[in-house]
């Protein structure tokens, strides 16, 4: 039972972190707790942590990252292809962490716990037992 609770906690924590960050980009969090607060600020931040990407591509990169976070967040929330989704989430957050590290310094990756979240997602990908997941309804044993 402990591993089931750990798995659901990891799924919810990672999923809701993705979805919360997306909500922030669209101004859905109050200003006093918001990191970006609006789409333009997020696109500007995307440019800061990706200085090697041409400015014309930055809006598309911000849109793609946001779309991926929405899909991964929803998939983790409902438990669809959990192991694969968790692994992809781990890689995405590792890319975020490395981008932050190489552009603004390693402290930002630690302050925003992106390395920790990446490790948690990789750990989640190793938990095979199904619990409260759409996968358990699809996969017949």
N, C-alpha and C positions, 0 to 999 in steps of 0.2 A: 504493500500500500504506500510506503514511503516514496518509492520510485515513481508511482503514479502521481502523487502530489507534487513531487519535484518537477516532473514533466509538464504538468499543467501550469505550474507556477512559471516555469521558463517560457512556455508558449505564450502565456498571457503577458508576461513582462516584456518580452521582445516585441510581440504583436502590438501591444498598446503603446510602446515607445515609438515604433514606426508611425502608427496612426496619430499619435500626439504631435510628433514632429511635423507631419503633413498638415494637421489642423492648424498648427502655429503659422505655417507658410501662407495659409489662407485667412489669417486674422481671426481665428476662432478661439484664441486664448486671450484673456485680458492683458492689456499692455504691461501691467506690473509683473507678470510672470512670463511674458513672451520673450523668446530669443530673437526671432526675426520679425514677427508681427505682420508681415505682408510679403507678397510674392516678390516685389522688387528687391527688398532687403535680402531675401534668400538667394535670388539670382546674383546679386552683388557678392554675397558670401561664397557662392559657387565659383565665381571668378577668382576670388582671393585664394581659395584652396586648390585651384587648378590653373596656376599662372602659365603653364605651358600650352594650354588650350586656347586657340584663337577666340577673340571676343565674340565673333559672329556665331560661334557654336555653343557658347555658354548657356543661352536660354534653352536650347534643345537638350543640353546635358542636364540642366536643372529639371526640365520636364520629364526626361527619361528616368532620372533618379527618383523623382517623386512618384511616377507611375509604378516603378519597381517596388518602392516602399509600400505603396497601397496594396499591390497584389500580394507581396510577401506577408504584410500585416494581416490581411484578411485570411490568407491561406493558413497562417499559424493560428489565428483565432478560431477557425472552424476545424483545424486539424486535417487539412487536405495535403496529402503527400508530405507529411510532417518531416521525415528524415531529410528528404531532398530540399524542401523549403528552408529548413533550419540550416543546412549546409550552404545554400545560396545566400541566406541572410548573413551567415558568418563571413563569407567572402565579400559581400557588399560592405559590411561594416569594417572589415579589414582594409578594404580599398579606401573607405572614408578615413579611417585612422591613419593610414599611410599618407594620404593626400594632405591631411591636416599636419602631420609630422614634417613632411618635406616642404610645406609652404609656410606654416606659421609656427612650427616647433612642436616637439613631442609633448609638452605640457598640456596642450589643448586636447590631445587624444586621451590623456589621463583625466583631465578636468571634466570632460564630457563622457567619460567611461566607455569610450568607443571600443577600446581594446578589450575591456571586460565584457561588453555586450557581444563582441565577436566571439570571444572564448565561450561564453554561455551558449551562443547559437551552435557552435561546433559541438559542445557537450550535449545539447539537446538532440543533435543529429545522431548521436550514439544510442539514445534510449529507444529501443525497438518496440517495447510493449505498448499496445494501443490503449488509450483511455480518453473517453469523451472526445473522440475524433470522428470526423466524417469518414476517414479511411476505414475505420472498423465496420462501418455500414457497407462499404463498397467491397472490401476484401473479404472473401469467404474462406474460412479455414477448414 
